[in-house]
Amino acid sequence: MNIEDYRDYCMSKKQVTEHFPFDDDVLVFKVCNKMFALASLSRWEKGEGFINLKCDPEYATELRAEYDSIKPGYHMHKKSWNSVYFHTGELTVKFILELIDHSYEEIVKGLPKKVRDSI
């Protein structure tokens, strides 16, 4: 997976926008103004890239126990965010896309019903 594929996949989801709210390096994807995915572009270019993704806390713990490439979210709330290191080769692209979907769905289910129904 390259950065363009990651961006295109995130942007293909309904109501998603992209931002650089912290600096010119961290690309953030939001659904209805709530973050669901973010990544450092410079680290990605160096081959050290990872994606921070929202995750159900119980599922997050299971994933960290099962995969060396999934760690508590870097600079995020450790209980409900994971850092997914994809350059290690341990995780398939299909699985990473499923984790992005899960993150998106976690944010959407937390939105007010009226907003959820409009998505």
Long-range contacts (C-beta under 8 A, 24 or more apart in sequence): 1-86, 1-93, 1-96, 3-39, 3-41, 3-44, 3-45, 3-49, 5-93, 6-39, 6-51, 9-97, 9-100, 10-36, 10-37, 10-100, 13-104, 14-119, 15-118, 15-119, 16-104, 31-104, 31-107, 31-108, 31-111, 31-119, 32-107, 32-108, 32-111, 32-115, 32-119, 34-107, 34-110, 34-111, 35-107, 36-100, 36-103, 36-104, 36-106, 36-107, 37-100, 37-103, 37-104, 47-87, 48-87, 49-85, 49-86, 49-87, 50-74, 50-83, 50-84, 50-85, 50-86, 50-87, 51-83, 51-84, 51-86, 51-96, 51-99, 51-100, 52-76, 52-81, 52-82, 52-83, 52-84, 53-81, 53-82, 53-84, 53-99, 53-100, 53-102, 53-103, 54-80, 54-81, 54-102, 54-103, 54-106, 54-107, 55-80, 55-81, 55-82, 55-99, 55-102, 55-103, 55-106, 56-80, 56-102, 56-106, 59-102, 63-99, 67-91, 80-106
